[in-house]
Amino acid sequence: MSKTIQKIQSFLSLRKPSNQDDEKFISGIDSPYQAAKLRSASKDKTADKFHSPVSFSWKAFWKSFIYENLPPVIFSPLAAIFLEGSLSRAWHVSQNRQLIAVSTKHHSLTTIRNNWLIIYPASWLMNIGLFLALFSEKELILNIDPFHMILAYLLLFFRRLIIATKYGYFRPEDLERLCLPAPDWDDNKTVRRLIAQGWMRPWEFSGLIEDELTIAMDENDICLQGIPFEPSKEIRDKLINESNNELFPPSTSSTKEDELPSGFILYNIINSVYRLPALKYMQQLTYLCMLLLPAAAFLSKYFYGIYLFGVTPQEKIISVATFFGLFNGFQLMMFGMVCAADYQRRYATSKKLGKLVSYPGLKLSSIFKSFYKDKKEDRIFVDLQKRVNVFAWMNMRNVLRSFGETYYLRIQGYTSILIFYSLLCVGILNLIVWTGMKHHISTVYLIGTVIFAVSVICLFAISKAIQLQSLSAKHRDFIRNELFIIEEEIWELKLAGKGEERINDLLSAKALLQQVDESINYKELIYKPTTIFGYAANNGVMGSVLGLVLTGVLFAIQGFVSVGIVYDSMGWFIP
């Protein structure tokens, strides 16, 4: 039965992956272990064509932080001239980062229109609203609580902080392309790198999964298509024609009659998870968050009889800016849900990789569409008592841990930023209460809503991070148990005085499994665990975050009681 091979388009900067290049490399090596030394074993000695592990660039972060926080159209493009060092680079940066989008070579007319009708006016409105809230004469803003505007602007500020973090994790070659003429960079390349769009819906962006898997192999110096493993012959025969991607076919020049390339299986495991929506109710939760914050601020004002948008021109401008700022604040909470979704996806792929080596194995229907209606429920099992399987499985694991690493590192940063915002709101609430600053009761309701919503979302994301991190410990426990069983089998074979060949196979697998055990312990539990605030994700981190938030809230409640805060009939604090 013939299958249509999926044609993919690569958007990588350093190299364009192809099956022809893979086959050229595989045919030039003598053993699978050389496929785990991609750079040194490659006949092409230009090692700089391969991607290196991404690292955070403070220079890119601060540059983006300045661009995002300066008002667009005028000030941020001027900053680009000074920071980029030439008018040409500043022009392309201004277009690609949409600091002043006017070029149809860089953007579609729809994007340009949306920027000039919505994004730029809203940005200027927020800056003007904050200025008026802080520096207007009190008589002109009697119906306005400046804290509303401050909280709305903080939502925007932390969103900009997240965007700056995104650019901090951009690869150097991509940052350089942002400074070059179109079409070196365009809307599509930008959207592909957005976590809430491209990464959440990779099925809409051809080649995205393949590109990230290629980068992950480059980072680990591995060509998985050159590293085979041995499933059962029956399963191998069923999968040999299961080809749906030109980069990861079920057979290469490195595989024998009873083998499959490890890249083929890992790609299909990843694809089986990432081709589906991340969280079931994510869209509904996003809409709820969109309405939650403006409702908390403006409904409470309405109940106390305060003019919703004020009377004077200054009050109206501040109120409109506050409304749009709070309305747009759902994006910050959406990032928290996106973080949880990405942790969940990584957990699902790692769990499937673990089931692959745990008897009776992984259901084929869970990774291949063509087996969905298979009543027999065939499974693929990779026996770790074979050295070739141990080598293949560990290399698949290393690549999977690095898959989409730029997104992975970003979501860890985003989760920490959201936690900090929640703690900042707790601090603002205590500042208002203990210092007796003038405020409207709606501010308390708004801060309470923000703390509750952001904290719940953060704790949900942290729980998913903990789930992912704990899987490493479970897999290590499985490996140690496998070593225990192999040791006993070796002993019994020696006592029986037979099975020398079997003993040698087991000793060989055991030696490699011990390295796997040490590697998982060091790399996944010590060196590069999933982190929150720089600490390995565990129940202690969740307890600390929850404890800080609850302690801060309880301290504020104590302040209400101790200070004896009273509000008048209009909801204003009575000194």
C-alpha positions in Angstrom: 0.0 0.0 0.0 1.6 3.2 -1.1 1.7 6.3 1.1 2.0 9.9 0.3 5.3 11.2 1.6 4.9 14.5 3.4 7.0 17.3 1.9 8.3 19.7 4.4 9.8 23.1 4.2 12.7 24.1 6.5 13.2 27.6 7.9 16.5 26.9 9.6 19.2 29.5 9.2 22.4 27.3 9.3 21.4 24.3 7.2 18.5 22.8 5.5 18.0 19.2 6.6 17.4 16.6 3.9 17.2 12.8 3.6 19.9 13.0 0.9 22.4 14.6 3.3 21.5 12.1 6.1 22.1 9.2 3.8 25.4 10.7 2.6 26.5 11.0 6.2 25.3 7.5 7.2 26.9 5.8 4.2 30.2 7.4 5.2 30.4 6.0 8.7 31.4 2.5 9.7 29.4 2.0 12.9 26.3 3.4 14.7 28.5 4.9 17.5 29.9 7.3 14.9 26.3 8.6 14.3 26.6 9.9 17.9 29.6 12.0 16.9 28.0 14.0 14.2 30.5 16.7 13.9 33.7 14.7 14.0 32.4 11.8 11.9 31.0 14.1 9.2 33.0 14.2 6.0 32.1 17.9 5.7 34.4 19.5 8.3 32.4 22.7 8.5 31.1 22.0 11.9 29.6 25.5 12.2 26.8 24.4 9.9 25.4 22.4 12.8 23.3 24.1 15.6 24.8 24.5 19.0 22.9 24.5 22.3 21.1 27.8 22.8 22.2 30.2 25.6 20.6 33.2 27.0 21.8 36.5 25.6 21.6 39.4 28.0 22.5 41.8 25.2 19.5 40.7 23.1 17.3 40.8 26.2 18.1 44.4 27.1 17.9 45.6 23.6 14.4 44.0 23.2 13.4 45.3 26.6 14.2 48.9 25.4 12.4 48.4 22.1 9.3 47.0 23.8 9.0 49.6 26.5 9.6 52.8 24.5 6.5 54.1 22.6 6.5 52.8 19.0 6.5 54.8 15.8 8.8 57.5 17.2 10.9 56.6 20.2 11.6 52.9 19.7 12.7 53.3 16.0 15.0 56.1 17.2 16.4 53.8 19.8 17.0 51.2 17.0 19.2 53.7 15.1 21.5 54.0 18.2 21.5 50.4 19.2 21.9 48.8 15.8 24.7 51.1 14.6 23.4 51.8 11.1 20.3 53.1 9.4 19.9 50.0 7.2 20.0 47.6 10.1 17.7 49.9 12.2 15.2 50.0 9.4 14.9 46.3 9.0 14.8 45.8 12.8 12.1 48.4 13.1 10.1 46.5 10.4 10.7 43.0 11.7 10.0 43.9 15.3 7.0 46.0 14.2 8.3 49.2 15.8 7.0 51.2 12.9 5.5 48.7 10.4 5.1 50.3 7.0 6.9 48.0 4.5 4.8 45.5 2.6 8.0 43.6 1.9 8.2 42.7 5.5 4.5 42.4 6.4 1.2 41.9 4.9 -1.2 44.8 4.6 -3.4 43.2 7.3 -0.5 43.2 9.8 0.3 46.8 8.9 -3.3 47.9 9.2 -3.7 46.2 12.6 -0.6 47.8 14.0 -1.7 51.3 13.0 -5.3 50.9 14.0 -4.9 48.9 17.2 -1.4 48.2 18.5 0.2 51.6 18.2 -2.8 53.7 19.4 -3.2 51.3 22.4 0.5 51.5 23.3 0.4 55.3 23.3 -2.8 55.3 25.2 -1.3 53.2 27.9 1.6 55.5 28.3 -0.5 58.7 28.3 -3.0 57.1 30.8 -0.2 56.2 33.2 1.3 59.7 32.9 -2.1 61.3 33.6 -2.8 58.9 36.5 0.5 59.7 38.2 1.0 63.4 37.5 -2.5 65.0 37.0 -3.8 67.4 39.6 -6.0 65.5 42.1 -9.0 67.7 41.4 -9.0 66.5 37.8 -9.1 62.8 38.6 -11.3 62.6 41.7 -13.2 59.6 40.3 -10.1 57.7 39.4 -8.0 55.4 41.5 -4.5 55.6 40.1 -3.8 52.0 41.2 -6.1 50.7 38.5 -3.9 52.3 35.8 -0.7 51.1 37.6 -2.0 47.5 37.7 -3.1 47.7 34.1 0.3 49.0 33.0 2.1 46.4 35.1 0.3 43.7 33.1 1.6 45.3 29.9 5.1 45.7 31.4 5.4 42.0 32.4 4.1 41.0 29.0 6.9 43.0 27.5 9.3 41.4 29.9 8.2 38.0 28.5 8.8 39.2 25.0 12.3 40.4 25.9 13.0 37.0 27.4 11.8 35.4 24.1 14.4 37.4 22.1 17.0 36.6 24.8 16.7 33.0 23.8 16.8 33.6 20.0 19.7 32.0 18.2 22.5 34.4 17.1 21.8 33.6 13.4 18.1 34.5 13.8 18.9 37.8 15.6 21.2 38.6 12.7 18.4 37.8 10.1 16.2 40.3 11.9 18.6 43.0 10.8 18.6 41.9 7.1 16.4 42.9 4.2 13.2 40.9 3.5 12.6 38.1 2.9 15.4 37.0 5.3 12.7 37.5 7.9 8.9 37.8 7.6 5.6 37.4 9.4 5.6 33.6 9.0 9.1 33.3 10.7 7.9 35.5 13.5 4.7 33.5 14.1 6.5 30.2 14.0 8.6 31.3 16.9 5.7 32.5 19.1 4.9 30.0 21.8 1.2 30.7 21.9 0.8 30.4 18.1 3.4 28.4 16.2 4.5 26.1 19.1 0.9 25.5 20.2 -0.3 24.7 16.7 2.7 23.2 14.9 0.5 21.3 12.4 -0.3 24.7 10.8 3.4 25.4 10.2 5.0 23.0 7.8 8.5 21.7 8.9 8.3 23.2 12.4 8.6 19.9 14.2 11.2 18.6 11.8 13.3 21.7 12.2 13.2 21.5 16.0 14.1 17.8 15.9 17.0 18.5 13.6 18.2 21.3 15.9 17.9 18.9 18.9 20.0 16.3 17.1 22.6 18.9 16.2 22.8 20.1 19.8 23.5 16.6 21.0 25.9 15.8 18.1 23.6 12.9 17.0 22.1 11.6 13.7 19.3 9.4 15.0 18.7 8.0 11.5 22.1 6.4 11.7 21.4 4.7 15.0 19.2 1.6 14.7 17.4 -0.5 17.2 15.9 -4.0 17.2 12.1 -4.4 17.8 10.4 -7.8 17.1 10.5 -8.9 13.5 6.7 -8.9 13.4 6.5 -5.2 14.4 9.4 -4.3 12.2 7.6 -5.8 9.2 4.5 -3.8 10.0 6.3 -0.5 10.3 8.7 -0.8 7.4 6.1 0.7 5.0 4.8 3.2 7.6 6.5 6.2 5.9 4.9 9.6 6.0 7.9 11.9 6.3 10.8 12.3 3.9 13.3 13.2 6.6 12.5 10.3 8.9 11.8 7.2 6.8 11.5 3.7 8.4 14.6 2.4 6.6 18.1 3.9 6.0 21.4 2.5 4.8 22.3 1.9 8.5 19.5 -0.5 9.3 19.6 -4.2 8.7 16.6 -6.5 8.0 15.6 -6.7 11.7 16.2 -3.0 12.6 14.5 0.4 12.4 16.2 3.8 12.6 15.6 5.4 16.0 14.9 8.8 14.4 11.8 7.3 12.7 10.3 6.2 16.0 11.2 9.3 17.9 9.7 11.6 15.2 6.4 9.7 15.2 6.3 9.7 19.0 6.7 13.5 19.0 4.3 14.0 16.1 1.6 11.9 17.8 1.6 14.4 20.8 2.3 17.7 19.0 -0.3 17.2 16.2 -3.1 17.5 18.8 -4.4 20.5 20.7 -2.4 21.0 23.9 -5.1 21.7 26.6 -8.7 20.7 26.1 -10.3 23.9 27.6 -7.5 26.3 26.8 -9.6 28.5 24.5 -12.5 28.8 27.0 -10.1 29.6 29.8 -8.5 32.3 27.7 -11.9 34.0 27.1 -12.7 33.8 30.8 -9.4 35.5 31.7 -10.1 38.1 29.0 -13.3 39.2 30.9 -12.2 38.5 34.5 -9.9 41.5 35.2 -12.0 44.3 33.7 -15.1 42.9 35.3 -13.4 42.9 38.7 -12.4 46.6 38.4 -15.4 48.1 36.6 -18.3 46.1 38.1 -17.2 46.9 41.6 -17.0 50.6 40.7 -20.5 50.3 39.2 -21.9 48.8 42.4 -20.6 51.6 44.5 -22.0 54.3 42.2 -18.7 55.6 40.8 -18.7 56.9 37.3 -17.2 54.0 35.3 -15.2 56.2 32.9 -15.1 59.4 34.9 -16.3 62.9 34.1 -13.3 65.0 33.1 -11.2 64.3 29.9 -8.3 63.1 32.0 -10.6 60.6 33.8 -12.0 59.3 30.6 -8.5 58.8 29.0 -7.3 57.0 32.1 -10.4 54.8 32.4 -10.3 53.8 28.7 -6.5 53.0 29.0 -7.2 51.0 32.2 -10.0 49.1 30.5 -7.9 48.1 27.5 -4.9 47.4 29.7 -6.9 45.0 31.9 -8.7 43.5 28.9 -5.4 42.8 27.2 -4.0 41.4 30.5 -5.4 38.0 29.6 -2.3 37.6 27.4 -0.2 37.4 30.5 -2.3 34.7 32.1 -2.5 32.9 28.7 1.3 32.5 28.9 0.8 30.6 32.1 -1.6 28.2 30.4 0.8 27.9 27.5 3.6 26.9 29.9 1.4 24.3 31.5 0.5 23.0 28.0 4.1 22.7 27.0 5.1 20.9 30.2 2.2 18.5 29.6 3.3 17.8 26.0 6.8 17.1 27.1 5.6 14.8 29.8 3.4 12.9 27.3 6.3 12.4 24.8 8.7 11.3 27.6 6.1 8.9 29.0 5.7 7.3 25.6 9.5 6.9 25.3 9.5 5.2 28.7 6.7 2.9 27.7 8.7 1.9 24.6 11.2 0.0 26.9 8.7 -1.2 29.5 7.0 -4.5 28.6 4.7 -5.1 26.8 5.6 -1.8 25.1 4.0 1.1 23.4 0.7 0.7 21.5 1.2 1.4 17.8 -2.2 3.0 17.7 -0.9 5.7 20.1 1.7 7.0 17.6 0.6 5.9 14.1 -2.8 6.9 12.7 -3.0 3.8 10.5 -3.3 1.6 13.6 -6.1 3.5 15.3 -8.6 0.8 14.3 -6.3 -2.1 15.0 -8.3 -4.4 17.3 -5.3 -6.5 18.1 -3.5 -3.5 19.7 -0.1 -4.3 18.4 2.7 -2.8 20.5 6.4 -2.0 19.9 8.8 -3.1 22.6 12.5 -2.2 22.8 14.3 -4.7 25.0 17.0 -3.0 27.0 18.8 -6.4 27.5 20.2 -5.8 24.0 23.1 -3.3 23.9 22.0 -1.9 20.5 18.6 -1.0 22.0 20.2 0.7 25.1 22.4 2.8 22.8 19.5 3.8 20.6 17.1 4.5 23.5 19.5 6.7 25.4 20.3 8.8 22.3 16.6 9.2 21.6 16.2 10.3 25.1 18.9 12.9 24.9 17.5 14.3 21.7 14.0 14.4 23.1 15.2 16.4 26.2 16.6 19.0 23.8 13.6 19.0 21.4 12.3 22.6 21.1 14.8 23.7 23.7 14.4 27.4 22.9 10.7 27.1 23.8 11.5 24.9 26.8 13.9 27.4 28.3 11.5 30.3 27.6 8.5 28.7 29.4 10.6 28.1 32.5 11.5 31.8 32.4 7.8 32.8 31.7 6.6 30.7 34.7 9.0 32.5 37.0 8.0 35.9 35.6 4.3 35.1 36.3 5.1 34.1 39.8 7.0 37.3 40.4 4.0 39.3 39.1 1.7 37.6 41.5 4.1 38.3 44.4 4.4 41.9 43.3 0.6 42.3 43.5 0.7 40.8 47.0 3.3 43.4 47.8 1.2 46.3 46.4 -1.8 45.1 48.4 0.2 45.2 51.6 1.7 48.6 50.7 -1.8 50.0 50.3 -3.1 48.5 53.5 -0.2 49.1 55.9 0.6 52.6 54.7 -3.1 53.7 54.5 -2.7 55.1 50.9 -5.8 56.5 49.3 -7.6 53.9 47.2 -11.0 52.7 46.1 -12.3 49.4 47.3 -12.5 48.2 43.7 -8.7 48.2 43.8 -8.7 45.6 46.5 -11.1 43.5 44.5 -9.0 43.8 41.4 -5.7 42.9 43.2 -7.4 40.0 44.8 -8.7 38.7 41.5 -5.3 39.1 39.9 -3.5 37.3 42.7 -6.1 34.5 42.7 -6.1 34.0 38.9 -2.4 34.3 38.3 -1.5 32.2 41.3 -3.9 29.4 40.2 -2.5 29.4 36.7 1.1 29.5 38.0 0.5 26.6 40.4 -1.1 24.6 37.6 1.9 25.2 35.4 4.3 24.3 38.3 2.3 21.1 38.9 2.9 20.1 35.2 6.6 21.0 35.5 6.8 18.8 38.6 5.1 16.0 36.8 7.6 16.2 34.0 10.6 16.4 36.3 9.4 13.4 38.4 9.3 11.3 35.2 13.1 11.4 35.1 13.3 9.9 38.6 10.8 7.2 37.6 12.8 6.3 34.5 16.0 6.1 36.5 14.3 3.8 38.9 13.2 1.6 36.0 16.8 1.5 34.7 18.1 0.5 38.1 15.5 -2.2 38.4 16.5 -3.5 35.0 20.1 -3.6 36.1 19.1 -5.6 39.2 17.3 -8.2 37.1 20.1 -8.5 34.6 22.6 -9.0 37.4 20.5 -11.9 38.8 20.1 -13.5 35.4 23.9 -13.3 34.8 24.5 -15.0 38.1 22.0 -17.8 37.4 23.5 -18.5 34.0 26.9 -18.7 35.5 25.7 -21.1 38.1 24.2 -23.3 35.4 27.4 -23.2 33.5 25.8 -22.4 30.2 24.8 -19.5 28.0 28.2 -17.9 27.5 27.0 -15.9 24.5 23.9 -14.8 26.5 26.1 -13.8 29.4 28.3 -11.6 27.2 25.2 -9.9 25.7 23.8 -9.2 29.2 27.2 -7.9 30.5 27.4 -5.6 27.4 23.9 -4.3 28.0 24.5 -3.9 31.7 27.7 -1.8 31.2 25.8 0.6 28.9 22.7 0.7 31.2 25.0 1.8 34.1 26.1 4.7 32.0 22.4 5.5 31.2 21.6 5.5 34.9 24.5 7.9 35.7 23.6 10.1 32.7 19.9 10.4 33.8 20.9 11.2 37.3 23.4 13.9 36.4 21.9 15.5 33.4 18.2 15.4 34.2 18.2 15.5 38.0 21.3 17.6 38.8 22.7 19.5 35.8 19.7 20.5 33.6 16.5 19.7 35.5 13.2 21.4 34.8 13.5 24.5 36.9 11.2 27.1 38.5 13.0 30.3 39.8 16.2 28.4 39.1 15.3 25.5 41.4 14.5 22.0 40.3 10.7 21.6 40.0 9.4 19.6 42.9 6.7 19.8 45.6 9.0 22.0 47.7 9.0 24.7 45.1 5.2 24.6 44.8 4.9 24.7 48.6 7.3 27.7 48.7 5.3 29.7 46.1 2.0 28.9 47.7 3.4 29.7 51.1 4.7 33.1 49.9 1.4 34.1 48.3 -0.8 32.9 51.2 1.5 34.5 53.8 1.4 37.8 51.9 -2.4 37.7 51.6 -2.9 36.8 55.3 -0.5 39.6 56.2 -2.6 42.0 54.2 -5.8 40.8 55.9 -4.1 41.4 59.3 -3.4 44.9 58.1 -7.1 45.5 57.3 -7.9 44.4 60.9 -5.1 46.2 62.6 -5.3 49.5 60.7 -9.1 49.5 60.9 -9.7 50.4 57.3 -13.1 51.9 56.6 -14.7 52.9 53.3 -17.4 55.5 52.7 -20.7 54.9 50.8 -18.9 55.5 47.5 -16.2 52.9 48.3 -13.4 55.3 49.0 -10.9 54.7 51.8 -11.6 56.9 54.8 -8.2 58.0 56.4 
